[in-house]
Amino acid sequence: MASAATAVRKARVVDLYRRCLREIPRTITIFDMDMTEKEVRSRVRGLFRKHDSVTDPRAVDELLLKGELDLEETVNVWKQKTQLSRMLGTDSEPTPVIERYEKDSVFLRSFYAGHL
């Protein structure tokens, strides 16, 4: 039973990957990207390979859902060019740094640290 479910998940991942690759030429045109198809294909492959060691079925399902949503947002042009660049790792702008002050409350320090 578990192997059948695993095979179905694997097929869904492969299907998502293929659909992402099919949309690359259109995405490059729509978002006026300064990258070749080969470069974008390599970035997309890297995004999938980043999670290839995940074996927990719930985590795989969650990653599949996130991938489906990212693809839908990109295809429907619900993303901005900067969001796509950030996702592909080509964003040239540095990530903003939150300045911390000594007088911040415990709540704010926890919030900045992401512990809420």
C-alpha positions in Angstrom: 0.0 0.0 0.0 2.7 2.5 1.0 4.7 1.8 -2.2 1.6 2.5 -4.4 1.1 5.8 -2.6 4.8 6.6 -3.0 4.6 5.8 -6.8 1.6 8.1 -7.1 3.4 11.0 -5.4 6.5 10.4 -7.5 4.3 10.5 -10.7 2.7 13.8 -9.4 6.2 15.3 -8.9 7.3 14.3 -12.4 4.1 15.7 -13.9 4.6 19.0 -12.0 8.2 19.2 -13.2 7.2 18.6 -16.8 4.5 21.2 -16.7 7.0 23.7 -15.2 9.4 23.0 -18.0 6.7 23.4 -20.6 5.9 26.9 -19.3 9.5 28.2 -19.3 9.4 29.8 -22.8 6.1 31.6 -22.2 7.3 32.7 -18.7 10.5 34.1 -20.1 8.6 36.1 -22.7 5.8 37.4 -20.3 8.2 38.4 -17.5 10.8 39.7 -19.9 13.5 37.8 -18.1 17.2 38.2 -18.9 17.9 34.5 -18.9 18.0 31.8 -21.5 15.7 28.8 -21.4 18.7 26.6 -20.4 19.4 28.8 -17.4 15.8 28.8 -16.2 15.5 25.1 -16.8 18.6 24.6 -14.6 17.1 26.8 -11.8 13.8 24.9 -11.9 15.7 21.6 -11.7 17.6 23.0 -8.7 14.4 23.9 -7.0 13.1 20.3 -7.4 16.5 18.7 -6.5 16.6 20.8 -3.3 13.8 18.7 -1.9 14.6 15.3 -3.4 15.6 13.8 -0.1 12.2 14.5 1.4 10.5 11.2 2.1 7.7 12.1 4.6 4.4 11.7 2.7 2.9 14.8 4.3 5.9 16.9 3.5 5.9 15.7 -0.1 2.2 16.5 -0.4 2.8 20.0 1.1 5.7 20.6 -1.3 3.6 19.5 -4.2 0.8 21.8 -3.2 3.2 24.7 -2.9 4.7 23.9 -6.3 1.2 23.7 -7.9 0.3 27.1 -6.5 3.6 28.6 -7.6 3.1 27.3 -11.1 -0.5 28.6 -11.2 0.5 32.0 -10.0 3.3 32.2 -12.6 1.2 31.0 -15.5 -1.7 33.3 -14.6 0.8 36.2 -14.1 -0.3 36.7 -10.5 3.3 37.0 -9.5 5.5 40.0 -10.0 8.8 39.7 -11.8 10.7 40.3 -8.6 8.8 37.4 -6.9 9.8 35.1 -9.7 13.4 36.3 -9.6 13.5 35.7 -5.9 12.1 32.2 -6.3 14.6 31.3 -9.0 17.5 32.8 -7.0 18.3 35.5 -9.5 17.2 38.5 -7.5 20.0 41.1 -7.5 18.6 43.1 -4.5 19.8 42.0 -1.1 17.3 40.7 1.4 16.3 43.6 3.7 17.7 43.4 7.2 15.5 44.3 10.2 17.4 46.7 12.5 17.1 45.7 16.1 17.1 48.1 19.0 18.2 47.5 22.5 14.9 49.0 23.8 12.7 46.5 21.9 10.2 44.6 24.0 10.5 40.8 24.5 7.5 40.5 22.2 9.3 42.4 19.4 12.5 40.5 19.8 10.6 37.2 19.6 8.7 38.4 16.6 11.9 39.5 14.8 13.5 36.1 15.6 10.4 34.3 14.2 9.4 32.6 17.4 5.8 33.6 17.6 
